[in-house]
Amino acid sequence: MSQPYARTQTESDVLTAVTPASSAAPGPAPAPRSTYRLQLRPEFPFPAAEAAVPYLASLGVSHLHLSPVLEAVPGSTHGYDVTDHTRVRAELGGEPGLRALAATAHGHGLGLVLDIVPNHMAVPSPLRLNGPLWQVLREGPDSPYARWFDIDWEAGGGQMLLPVLAQPPGPDSFTPDRDGGVLRHGELEFPLREGTAGLALPELLAAQWYRPAWWREARAGLNYRRFFTISDLIGVRVEDPEVFAATHAKVLELVRDGVACGLRIDHVDGLADPEGYLRRLRTAAGEGCWVVVEKILARHERLPPGWPVAGTTGYDALHRVDGVLTDPAGAAELARRYAQFTGIAPWRETARACAREVLTGDLAAELAALERAAGPELAAGVEELLIAYPVYRPYPGEPELDPGALAEAAGPAGAGAVAGVRDLVLRDPAFAARFAQTSTALRAKSLEDRAFYRYAPLLSATEVGGDPGQPALTPDEFHAYCAELDRDWPGSGTVLSTHDTKRSADVRARISVLSQAPEVMGAPAGPDPQLAWVARQTALGLGEAPERAERLSEALLKAVREAALHTSWTDQDPAYEDTVAGYAPRDPELPPELAEAARANLLGMTLLHLAMPGVPEVYQGAETEYRALVDPDNRRPARFPREVLARLDAGAAPRGPAEEKLALTAALLRLRRDRPGLFTGYAPLPARGPAAEHCLAFARPGGLVAAATRLSHRLAGAGGWRDTALPLPPGKWTALLDRGAAYEGEAPLAELLSARPVALLVREGGGG
């Protein structure tokens, strides 16, 4: 067996290796002006990414953002199941391939941002691929690698539960290979504890540091921390300085060598001490490294101001862009019709019910561990406080529940027990860390992976961190968010589509128009009302697309399993699932008037995203039309519109919304690259006239104005722009997309937005 971690590095080893004072270290790198996400996989390795560099440079991006590059489970299509932190993934081309990609990117003026996974590693098959875990299984709590993982040896009776078997083991399920030092179960291998090979089978099994078990036992018996409810991803204790050093040495070497100049931190909420981790990472990576965190923020929640990062990965921006283009009145009408049609409870009730289901079911082992830690008098309050917590997790000194909310949360536990658990969170760091880690797993699984599938009046509102009960955002709220972003986190990431979005921006743009015409939903027919409603919106969002039937079927099957109303991942109903697989909604296309509104939404989302404060990220292929459903659909190999971009650059007019989106994306990315001074400051620009509410505009005082049509279907029904105008800041303004049309003083919107539903103006003689 290979031993990738032959020596456990100390923190000082890593800090010395990457000190900014090192002669090999480059100077501080500029923050990205934009990023472009590439999903690496065996079918799209480093050489394929390298071949795309010239096109991506011509598009205008400043940095390539790579999905995880360290060694992962063979065949992994995402790379978040890391098996070895010391090596770059061989299936992608290994470290030589990554360094060659970096050299080509740098030669075209592009930097690299790496996605890193500090929270967890794979429990792979074969197990020996994870060297540290293999040694813990062989050597138990005395292994030098036991400190890597949160294993409750006492709760497991001295053994680590390994729920990796496809079915309950029988008396003859295991075969010891005494010469090879392994225990076999079919194709699975486990290491034998030293000195146990000669024992009879029952005694041999009892003598191991682990107990192989049926996968269903994880629900109540698991005694190691995992990623959410995924037992084949085991949590890593990066709060330990030596574990941090060993798991980050290779990534920090790549930063030190200038291969990468930015890091995306996956699932920072899963860590015991996110701020402590980020401070250690900042010290090791240096001030010049751009760092953003995957932190899911509720609408009222803010990123902790003391974190040494540039900001988040951008889901908070996604919801503002989506929300401001959603009609609040129509969304409310959809919710009313949905409740009447399906009988599903309102959002808040649904969310709480899903939280209780997940906590007492899938997370029963985590709940039991917290209840033991809280003690018998407070145990009942743990469940209620976890369910009531309003954000993903608490942070020290920032209690999120006031006395009124505590009383409401009490339920059968009683207010005293809930208040006692809250006090324990505030004063006991060890309990607080485990409570927080369980809380974030609960929010992710009960909201993102259950309630968002169960409560579906408007599917475009059910993205990570969203609020389906309040999907719309006012223009004032949007402007306030942008001003705050510009003031406090100007280097924060912003996104519209990612590898984790349930529907790409193009799909959400089409679904969102239903908030302007809720009557279009009607009463769809299907195997059951919930599925019929979800299927109709999904089909309208995808529209006519390659392999449409197969992709729809796969997405709908995932949706019904996640919703867990008639079937689930763990308790499947084959007969019901057969009806889902054979069900195909009719009429996949929007009516023509709504197709035009979808075009307005799509171009408006693109303009707002690329012109607003922050560092925008374009997901692979999403610079043009990109209709994708939930993973794995959204992780298919990228397709780049090289020929179309070349034709547009040669002066051809865009043909259809896909090419309009590409032209708009390239124009804004190139402006960000070539004239970054244009994208400074932020000021709302209110329109004047009878249709003023339908214009969402803002100025970047550096010399840029962006204007988007809001709720265009409602606008058309009200008579159009009429004499509505947009007052402009002082100066002469050139419409970048209209081949030189110029405005001064104010711009009549019927003229400014006649050719397309968005406008991009640059001040003549402006900065940048």
Order of alpha helices (4+ residues) and beta strands (2+ residues): alpha-beta-alpha-beta-beta-beta-alpha-beta-beta-alpha-beta-beta-beta-beta-alpha-beta-alpha-beta-beta-alpha-beta-alpha-beta-beta-alpha-alpha-alpha-alpha-alpha-alpha-alpha-alpha-alpha-beta-alpha-alpha-alpha-alpha-alpha-beta-alpha-alpha-beta-beta-beta-alpha-beta-beta-alpha-beta
